[in-house]
Amino acid sequence: MTIEHDGETENDAGLSSRHWLALTVLAGALALDIGSMNVINAAVPGMQRQFALDSSVLQWILTAYAVTFAGFLLLGGRLADVFGRRLVFGLGVALFTAAALAGALAPNVEVLIVGRALQGLGAALSGPAAIALLSDVFPVGPARNRAFSMYAAVGAASGSGGFVLGGVLTDLFGWRAVFAFSVVLGLLVLLPLRAALPPTPRNPHPLDVPGAVLVTAGLLLVVFGVSRGGSTGWDDAGAAGSVACAVLLLVGFVVWERRTADPLLPLSVLRPAPVRSATLSAFLLYTAALGLQFFAPLYLQEMLGYSPFQSGIAVMPFSLSVFLVANFLTGRLLSRFGQKIMLASGLVLIGLGILAWAWTPLDGNYWLHMLPGLIVIGTGVGSVFPTMTAASLTGVPAERHGVAGAVNVTAQQVGASVGVASLVVVAATTTVSADGQAGVLHGYHVAYVVAAVACVLGAVLVSLVPSWGRGASADAESTAV
């Protein structure tokens, strides 16, 4: 069967040139968001030396991005639904690019931190819009499955690639080069945007300002509190107070949304079984994947004696596995077996891969004790990421795709902050101080077991979710379009 697209043909085995251009632009924005989070890590020491920063200020260069990104996601998704996805996507990428330029030229640390915060805001606008645009551009069925898989593969490659690229750019040109790279990539995304993406209609509705204030403030405070608690300890009044206020604000948000006539986040968006499963999977996936990026370098550097560059290279098979599985396998399997099976089996693989690390010795062998787990975890992530992205929109009316995508990305960020912080607390509280490095490794092992059990339990819950219709269990996800 062939499909006409303004003079271009597309068959079941491939996509038209216009589809490829759209996918390149949307995946490029994802690479911009994820790559910039990782590329900056190698540049932090250079910033610290130039501006003579202490650790309390230095952490804000990293935290400012995470706080605004997570805090404004739901509002960004709603803005995309109301004002048009292409418009909001373009504004988000443009803001991100301009903020990166400010970072590259920053005369002091204050401008640097504001630039990072604005980058997070730009990503919060473009991220949900990009997910919704994928469903607008690609027809239901194999083409959409393929698009989601390639989108996820680019995200995976950007993760580990950002670590390596950041080191190379910093060594060759200095820390400002990492921001200059984001400027170049942002411009490459913006230039073909109008030709690549179709104009999307506006859907004029009130923005629910009280709901936006409540959820944005709540998410800002929860990410800030968790970040502060991770660096200063959970006995810190600022960390505990921020999290407590965040809980109150988010509870108030739910109460308000149930009562207002035109809510920012209609709770009906969470009613479809695929959406609930995708939200749980997003939280668990980011808890596990970011936990891997936290614990693996510590083990490799502090216990196996790897340099930072060597540990970055050592973790790359994880991202390579994600890229290969997501790009070449998941789309076909998703069309054949459906979302529920792919989510559950992927979460089991992630759990098993993490569990394999629970027996790593102090004098471990990378090839025997680390690499198999990295590959298994990467295989699971490569299965789950594209599937949860597709499932996050399944059964949701088209006019709500922006906010539905924002819900999934918010779950990812909560997993990246709250989930990983919880694993760090587990590791710290189960460390046997008297045993030195062996005691520290024992804490890591307990954290691995907790993460593995959480992933397997998540797979069980996904499998038991009722009312998962045939449309979401075969090749064509019944997303309302």
N, C-alpha and C positions, 0 to 999 in steps of 0.2 A: 504494500500500500504506500502511496506517496501523498504528501500534503503540500499544497501550494502556500508559499509565504511571500506575497508581493513579487512574484516572478521567480522565487527560489524554490527548489524542491527539497523535500526532506523525506527519507524513507525510514522504516522501522529500525534500520541498522545504524543510523547516524543522525546528526543534527545539521541544520542549514548554517550557512556562514553567519547569518544574523544571530542565530542562537549562540554560536561559538563566541562571537564578539560580546554579546550580553554576558555570557558566563565568564569571560575573561575580565570584564569590568567588575562584576560582582565579586568574583574570587580575588581580584586584585585589591579590593577594599578590605576583604577579610585578611589578606596577607599584610596589608597596611596596619590593621588593628593588632593582630597577633604578633607580627614581626616586631613592631615597635615596642611591645611590652618586653620582649626578650632581648632585642638588639641593644637596649640601653644598659643592661646589666654589666656588660664589659666596660662601659664608659663611666660607670659610677666612681671608681677610684680616681680617674682623671678630674672629674668635677670636684671631688672632695679636696684634691690637692690645690686646684686653681682657686677655689673659693674658701679654703681653710674651714671646712664644715665639720661639725661634730656629728655623731651618729644620729642624734635626735632630729637634726635638721635634714640629714642625708636621707633618712627613710621617707621623707615627704616627697622627694623626687620620684620615688616609686609609688608611694601610697596615693598621692594626689590624683594620678590617673585612675587607679582602681576605684577610688571613692566616687568620683564624678561619673565614671562609666556605669557602675552598678546603680548609683542613685538616680540617674536620669533615664534609664532604659525604658521603663513603662511609659513615661511621658513621651519619649522619643517614638515609641511604637504607636501611641495614640495620635501624635502629630502627623505621622506618616499616613495613617488612615484618614485623617480629616483633611489635610492640605495636599495630599498626593505623594505617593511613595518616591517617584523619581525626583521630585523637588526636594523632599526632605533628605533623601539619600545624597543628592548632590551638595546640599548645604552642609551635611555632616562631614563629607569628605573634604570640602573646601575649608571648613573650620579646622579640621584636623591638620590639613596641610599648612594653613596659615600659622597655627600654633606651633607646628614643627619648625617653621622658619623663625618664629620668635625664640624658640629654644636654641636654634643654631647660632643666633646672633645675641643671645642673652648676655647683658653686661654684668649681671649679678644673680644670686641664687633666687631672689624673689621673682624675677621675671621667668626664670627657669621653672619654678614650681607652678606659677600661674599658667605657663605654656603647657605643662604636663596636664594640669586640670582641664584646660580647654581641649586638649587632645582627647581626654576621656569623654568630655561632653560631645565632641564630634563623633566619636565612635558610638556613643549611645544613640545618636540620631541615625547614623548610617547602618548600624548592625541590624536592627529589627526591620528596617525598610528593605535591606538586601534580601533577607529571608522571604519577605512577602513578595518582592519582585521576582524571585526564582519561581514562585508558584504562578505569578502572572505571565511570565515569559514562556515557561515550559509546560506542554500539555500533560495531563494526567497519564500515568503509565510509565513505560520503560524510559522515555525521554526525560521525564522528571526525576526518576530514580537515578539515572545516569548523571544528571546535573547536580543533584544533591551529593552524590558520591564524589564527583570531581571537586566540588566546592569544599567538602571536608578534607579531601586529599591535599589541596592547596593550604588549608589551615594547618594541617599536620606538618607539612614541609616548612611552613613559615615558623613553626615553633622552634624546632632544633636548629633550623637554618639561621634564625635570628641570633641565637647564642654564638654560633661560629662567625657569622658575618659581623656581628658587633665587635668581636675580638680582632678580626682582620682590619676593619675600618679604624678602630681605635689605635691599633699598633701602627698603621700606616699614616693616618692623617690627624689623629687626635679625637677627643670625645665629641666635638661638634659635628664630626662627619656622620654620626649616627642619626642626628636630626636632619642633616642635609640629605641623607638617603631617603628619609621619610618624605621630604619635600618633593624629591624627584619622583618617587613612586606615586605620591598623591596626584601630581600633575599628569602622570601617565594614565591614571584612573579617570581623571576629570576630562581630559581632552576628547575621548571618543564617547563620552557619556550620552549626549543627546542622540547620536546616531545609533548607539547600541541598545538603549532602553526605551521602551514605548512610553508615551505620556500616560500618566495614570489619573483617573478622575478624582476630583475632590469629593468629599463626603461631609458637607457642612453640618456639624453638630457642635453643641457646647463642649468645651474642653474639660469640664469638671475641675475647676481650679482648686476647691478644697481637697478633693481626692488626690490631685497632683501634688499639692503641698504636703499632705500627710505621708504619701508613699515615698516621695522623693526624700523628705527629711528622715523618714524611718530607715530607708536603705542607706542613705549617706551615713547615718549614725551607726548602723550595725557594721558596716564595712570599716568605718573609722575606729569603732570600739574594738573590733576583732584585731585590726592591724596594730593598734596601740597595745592591746593586751599581749599580743605575740612578741612585741619588742620590749615592753617595760614590765610585764608580769600581770597576772590577773588580780593581784591585790591593789593595783593602781586604781584610784577612785575615778579617774577620767575614763578608763576603759570600761569598768563595771557600770558607771553611770550612763555612759553612751549607749551601751547595750540595753540597759533597763529602759531608757527613754525610747529607744528604737522599738522595743517590744510594745510599749504603750501606743506609740504612733501607728504601728502597723496593725494593731488590734483596732484602733480607732478608724483606720482606713477601711478595714473589712466591714465594720459596722456601718460606716458612711456609704460604702458601695452598695450595700444591701438595701439602703433606704432611698438613695438618690434616683431620680428618674432617668438620667443619662450618664451612667457611671464611666469613669476612666477605664476601669477593668470590669466589664460585665462578668460576674461569676459564672455565667453560662458558658464562657470560653473554656472553663476548666471541666465542664460536664462530660465531654466526649472521652471515652476510655483511652484512646490513643494519646490525647493531650496530657492526661494525668500520668500515663506511663512515660511519656517523653519527658515530662517535668522531673519525675523521680530519676530517670536515667541520666538526665543532664546533671543533676546534683551529684549523683554517685560517680559519673564519669570524670567530672572535674575534680572531685575529691581525690579520686585514685590517681588520675594523670598528673595533677599538680603535686600531690603527695609524692609521687615518683620523682618529680623534678626537684623536690625538697630533700628527700632522704638519700636518693642515689648518689648525688655529688658528695654528700657528707661521708657516706661509706667509702666511696672510691678515693676521695682525697685524704680523709683522716685515718682510714684503716688500711687501705691498699696502697697509699702513697702516690696516687695520681696527681698530676698538676691540674689546675683549673681547665686548661685547654684540653688535656687528655681526657678528663672526665666528661667534657662536653662532647668530644668525639665518641666516647664510650656509650653515651646515651642515644646517639643518633640512630642505631638500629630500631629503637622504639618508633621514632617518627617515620623511618623508612618503611617499617611494617605497616603503619597506619596509612601511609601514602599508597603503597602497593595494593593493600586490601581494599581500601575505600575506592581507589581509582579503577581497579580492574576486576573486582569480585563482588563487592557489596551490591551494586546496582542490579546485577543479574540475579543474585540470590534474593534480593528484596522483591523483585518482580515474581520470583517463583514461590518463595515461602511466606512473604508478608512481614509486616512490621512487628507483630507480637513475637514471633519465633526469632527474628533477627535481634530484637532488643534483649530478650531473655538469654539467648545463647551468647551474645556479645558480653553481657554482664557476667555470665559464668566464666567466660574466658579471662576477663579482666581479674576476677577474683582468684582464679587458679594461678594466673601469672604472678600476682602479688604474693599469694601464699607460698609459691616456690622460693621466695626470698626469706621466708621465716627460718630457714636453716643456713643462712650465709654465715661462714666462720670468720674470725678475725683475720686470718691469713688466706682468705678465699681466693679462688681462681675465677677471673672474670668470665672466661669462656664456659666454665662449668656452672658457676653459681649465679651469675648475673645475666648473661646473654639470653639463655632460654626464657627466663621470665620477661625480659624486655620484649622479645618477639611475641610471646603469647599475649601480653598486655596490649601491645600494639595491634595485634590481630583483632582483639576484642574491641578496642577503641575504633579501629577502622570499620567495624561492623555497626557499632552503636551510633557513632556521630552522624552519619548520613541518615540513618533510620530515624533517630530522634528528631532531626531537623524536619523530615517529612511528616512524622507523626504529630509534631507540634501544631500543624495546620489542619490535620485531618478532622473533618466534621465541623470545622469552624467556618462561618459565613465569610465570603471573600472580603467584605468590608471591615472585618476584624482581624485580618491576617497580620497587620502590623503589630497590633498589641499582643496577638498570640505568639508571634515570633519574639517579642520582647519578654514575655513570660518565660520562654525557654532560655533565652540568653541570661535573664536574671537568675534563674535556677543554676546556670553554669557558674555565674559569678559568686553566688552564695556558697556553692560547693568549693570554689577556688579560695574563698576567704574563710568562711565558718567551718567547712568540712576539713580543710587542711589544718586550720588552727586546732581543731579538735584532735586530729591525729598527733599533732605536735605535743599537745597536752598529755595525751595517752602515753606517748614515748617518754616524756619528761617525768611523769609521775611513776612510771614503772622502771625507770633507770635505777640500777643498783650501784650507788655511788662508790661503795667500798671496792668494787671490782674493776674500777678504772674503765678502760675502753670496752672490756667485755660487758660491763654493766650498762654502758651506753648502748651497745649493740643489742642487749636484751630488750631495752626499751623500744628500739627500732622494730624488733621482731614482734613484740606485742602490738605495736601500731599496724604492722603488716597484717596480722591475723584479724584485727578489728576491721580494717578496710576490706579484706577478702570476704569476711562473713557478711558485711554490709552489702557488698556487691551481689553475693549469692542470694541473700534474703530479698534484695531488690528484684533479682531475676524471678524468684518465686512469686513475689507480689504481681509482677507484670504478667506472669503466666496465669494467675488466678483472677485477673481483672475480667469481669463479665462484660457482655454486650459489645464485644469487639467484632464488628460486622465484617462480612465477606469483603467489602470494598477496601478494608484496611488490612486484610489478611491475604491478599493476592497481589497481582501485578498492578492493579489500578487502585490507588488510595482514593477513597471517596471523599476527597476534599471538596467542599462546596465552593464552586467557582462559577 
